[in-house]
Amino acid sequence: MLPVSSPLLLPSRRLLALLSFYWLLDLVIFPNA
């Protein structure tokens, strides 16, 4: 397990959160895609 203070952990979690947000937004806007 990586420590919470790891410099690589926060950016990757931020990127994952952004990707998840846009993915859900895409599902809402284009439900048939």
C-alpha positions in Angstrom: 0.0 0.0 0.0 1.2 3.5 -0.8 1.2 6.0 2.0 -1.4 8.7 1.8 1.3 11.3 1.6 2.7 9.8 -1.5 3.2 12.5 -4.2 1.9 10.2 -6.9 -1.3 9.2 -5.1 -3.2 12.5 -4.9 -2.7 13.4 -8.6 -3.7 10.0 -9.8 -6.8 10.0 -7.6 -7.7 13.5 -8.9 -7.3 12.3 -12.4 -9.4 9.2 -11.7 -12.1 11.4 -10.1 -12.1 13.7 -13.2 -12.3 10.8 -15.6 -15.2 9.3 -13.6 -17.0 12.6 -13.5 -16.8 13.1 -17.3 -17.7 9.4 -17.9 -20.8 9.8 -15.8 -21.6 13.1 -17.5 -21.2 11.4 -20.9 -23.6 8.7 -19.8 -26.2 11.3 -18.7 -25.9 13.3 -22.0 -25.6 10.3 -24.3 -27.4 7.4 -22.6 -27.5 5.4 -25.8 -23.8 5.6 -26.5 
